[in-house]
Amino acid sequence: MRALGKPIPARRTIPACGLVVTVAAVALGASAPGSAGRPVARTARIIRIQEHGRLKFTSERGATLIERGTAYGTYTATMIVDLTIHPKSVTATVTIYPHGGTITGSANASYRIVKNLGYFGGTLNLGHGTGKYSHIAEVGHKPLGISGVINRENFEVEVKANGEAAGV
């Protein structure tokens, strides 16, 4: 049994009535004693994330482009993306710096070229967070959607992400 006031570990499995119930959302905060004096977890707050970002090329590391800009929407914050363009796909590590911590995720998207523009669309999995975002997770393990356009002449990127997260 854990001491009162300590955080509940993320994604904990609890046996109940012979069944194993997996908590899909991350339980937040301290627990309160129940009627039997046992800790009771509070339900995680679910937030709809809708971000739009404009990024500019800042540097490169091998085949990876480092892009920096601002995200607008659910959070208005600095965003840094390490973007690797493959012939038919794009992979990226996305970090956003909202007030109170960071949120990091990894994106995988299909990629197609039309003239000087590269279009991508796929998924963004939330990896981890820090500070008040340390328990962030996708709702039901469903990744966020991500899409965008890369200007292949100056490597400016416009990106959109949307989906649901818990633990915020």
C-alpha positions as CSV (number, residue, x, y, z in Angstrom):
1,M,0.0,0.0,0.0
2,R,1.4,3.5,-0.9
3,A,1.5,6.4,1.5
4,L,-1.1,9.1,1.1
5,G,0.0,12.2,-0.8
6,K,2.3,10.4,-3.2
7,P,1.6,10.4,-6.9
8,I,-0.1,7.3,-8.4
9,P,2.2,5.6,-11.0
10,A,1.1,6.1,-14.6
11,R,-0.6,3.1,-16.5
12,R,-1.1,1.0,-13.4
13,T,-2.9,-2.4,-13.6
14,I,-5.3,-3.1,-10.8
15,P,-7.0,-6.5,-10.2
16,A,-10.8,-6.2,-9.6
17,C,-13.4,-9.0,-9.2
18,G,-11.1,-11.5,-11.0
19,L,-10.6,-9.1,-14.0
20,V,-7.6,-7.0,-14.7
21,V,-8.6,-3.4,-15.4
22,T,-6.0,-1.3,-17.2
23,V,-6.3,2.4,-16.5
24,A,-6.1,4.0,-19.9
25,A,-5.9,7.6,-18.7
26,V,-3.2,8.6,-16.2
27,A,-4.5,9.3,-12.7
28,L,-3.4,12.7,-11.4
29,G,-2.8,14.3,-8.0
30,A,-2.9,13.0,-4.5
31,S,-5.5,10.4,-3.5
32,A,-8.3,10.9,-1.0
33,P,-9.3,8.3,1.5
34,G,-12.4,6.3,0.5
35,S,-15.1,5.0,2.8
36,A,-12.9,2.1,3.7
37,G,-9.9,4.3,4.3
38,R,-8.3,3.2,1.0
39,P,-6.8,5.6,-1.5
40,V,-9.1,6.6,-4.4
41,A,-7.7,7.7,-7.7
42,R,-9.1,10.8,-9.4
43,T,-9.9,10.7,-13.1
44,A,-7.3,12.4,-15.4
45,R,-8.4,15.6,-17.1
46,I,-8.7,15.1,-20.9
47,I,-7.8,17.9,-23.1
48,R,-8.4,18.4,-26.8
49,I,-5.1,19.4,-28.4
50,Q,-5.2,21.5,-31.6
51,E,-2.0,23.1,-32.6
52,H,-0.8,25.0,-35.6
53,G,2.9,25.9,-36.0
54,R,5.1,27.8,-38.4
55,L,8.7,26.6,-38.3
56,K,11.9,28.0,-39.8
57,F,15.0,26.0,-40.6
58,T,17.8,26.8,-38.0
59,S,20.4,24.1,-38.6
60,E,21.0,20.5,-39.6
61,R,22.5,17.4,-38.0
62,G,23.4,14.9,-40.8
63,A,20.1,14.2,-42.7
64,T,18.0,15.8,-39.9
65,L,16.7,19.4,-40.3
66,I,16.3,21.3,-37.0
67,E,13.3,23.6,-37.2
68,R,12.2,26.2,-34.7
69,G,9.0,28.3,-34.4
70,T,5.9,28.9,-32.4
71,A,2.9,26.7,-31.8
72,Y,-0.5,28.4,-31.6
73,G,-3.8,26.8,-30.4
74,T,-4.2,24.8,-27.2
75,Y,-0.7,26.1,-26.1
76,T,1.1,29.1,-27.4
77,A,4.7,28.1,-27.0
78,T,8.0,27.6,-28.6
79,M,8.3,24.4,-30.7
80,I,11.4,22.7,-31.9
81,V,11.3,19.9,-34.4
82,D,14.0,17.5,-35.6
83,L,12.8,16.5,-39.0
84,T,14.1,13.8,-41.2
85,I,12.8,13.6,-44.8
86,H,12.8,10.1,-46.4
87,P,11.8,9.5,-50.1
88,K,8.2,8.6,-49.1
89,S,8.0,9.4,-45.4
90,V,8.9,11.9,-42.7
91,T,9.9,11.2,-39.2
92,A,10.3,13.8,-36.5
93,T,10.8,14.4,-32.8
94,V,8.6,17.3,-31.7
95,T,9.1,19.2,-28.5
96,I,6.8,22.0,-27.3
97,Y,7.7,24.3,-24.4
98,P,4.4,25.5,-22.8
99,H,4.5,27.3,-19.5
100,G,5.2,24.8,-16.7
101,G,7.1,22.1,-18.6
102,T,7.7,20.4,-21.9
103,I,5.9,17.9,-24.1
104,T,7.8,15.6,-26.4
105,G,6.5,13.2,-29.1
106,S,7.6,11.4,-32.2
107,A,5.9,11.7,-35.5
108,N,5.7,9.3,-38.5
109,A,4.0,10.5,-41.7
110,S,3.7,9.6,-45.3
111,Y,5.3,12.2,-47.7
112,R,4.6,13.3,-51.2
113,I,6.1,16.0,-53.4
114,V,4.2,18.3,-55.6
115,K,6.5,20.9,-57.4
116,N,8.5,22.7,-54.6
117,L,6.2,21.5,-51.8
118,G,6.3,18.4,-49.7
119,Y,3.1,17.3,-48.1
120,F,3.0,15.0,-45.1
121,G,0.3,13.4,-42.9
122,G,0.4,10.8,-40.2
123,T,0.5,10.3,-36.4
124,L,2.2,11.9,-33.4
125,N,2.8,9.7,-30.4
126,L,3.3,11.6,-27.1
127,G,6.5,10.3,-25.6
128,H,6.9,12.1,-22.3
129,G,6.6,15.4,-20.6
130,T,8.2,17.3,-17.8
131,G,6.9,19.6,-15.0
132,K,3.2,19.8,-14.9
133,Y,3.1,17.7,-18.2
134,S,5.0,14.8,-16.7
135,H,2.0,12.4,-16.8
136,I,0.8,13.4,-20.3
137,A,-0.4,10.5,-22.5
138,E,-2.7,9.8,-25.4
139,V,-6.3,8.9,-24.5
140,G,-6.8,5.2,-25.1
141,H,-3.3,5.0,-26.6
142,K,-4.6,6.7,-29.7
143,P,-1.9,8.9,-31.3
144,L,-2.6,12.5,-32.3
145,G,-3.0,13.3,-36.0
146,I,-0.3,15.4,-37.7
147,S,-0.1,17.0,-41.1
148,G,1.8,19.8,-42.9
149,V,3.7,21.3,-45.7
150,I,7.4,21.6,-46.2
151,N,8.7,24.3,-48.6
152,R,11.6,22.4,-50.3
153,E,13.4,25.7,-51.3
154,N,13.8,27.3,-47.9
155,F,12.7,24.4,-45.6
156,E,10.0,26.4,-43.9
157,V,7.4,24.1,-42.4
158,E,3.7,24.6,-41.6
159,V,2.4,21.9,-39.3
160,K,-0.9,21.0,-37.6
161,A,-1.5,18.5,-34.8
162,N,-4.8,17.5,-33.2
163,G,-6.1,14.8,-30.8
164,E,-6.8,14.1,-27.2
165,A,-4.4,13.8,-24.3
166,A,-4.8,13.0,-20.6
167,G,-2.7,13.9,-17.6
168,V,-2.4,17.6,-18.4
